[in-house]
Amino acid sequence: MPTHDDPATRATAPQGPPARRTQAERRAHAEAALIAAAARLIAEHGSTGVTLARVGEEAGFSRGLATHYFGSKAALLARLQEEALAEAMAAAAPERSGAGAAEELCRFARGVLEGVRHPTDLGRAFVVLGAEALAGTSELTTAVAELDARTRGWVADVVGQGLADGELRAGAGVGAGAGVEVGAGVDPGAGVDAGAFAFAFVGLLKGLVVQAAAAPEAFDVATATVEAERWIRLALGAA
């Protein structure tokens, strides 16, 4: 006769109801569902007509839950922007590879452009919000500018590491990073300027993503990727 310690008895014994989620887990689940719902709506319709009540309904919750969790539409959009940027950064450069500045930045560009080929709702919403901010019709114009600055800072850090490692040759005034005045004392033949390069790099990728969103049938991701990588290596003076 099997005892209570018999493995067979333990394997077939009732396991009981699943553990209840904590309040923090329930909130995180609800917030993620609300952000996903907002991304779907904005990707399809833009942000202007999207309300917190509509987001709550789209997520399958009450009309007031999005207001309860985020407080305002601007706060929800800002959070969506943060999530979209995190998704883009994770897809493009999950971690520093140690492969060198040129390869690191080429890999980032490949990830961003691959996102054009297989866009998520978050990615599509990110493009829509960026276009609205550029047109001055978004509540997130300042937030978009801050996110651009953060991305430039990351790029300048990668270039700065390449300079420190001797992989890249410094231009005049290099070392200031993302805040350096673009074009100030920079001799194109003297090497790379981290801050100036960061502005151009972010501008290149944003321009390509906008072109892809405006005319996806005419946008060749493979060609854009090859040319972006070629420009990156030329601008950095890398082989």
Summary of the structure (lengths in Angstrom):
residues: 239
radius of gyration: 23.3
end to end distance: 74.4
largest distance: 88.1
contacts: 715
relative contact order: 0.10
helix: 68%
strand: 1%
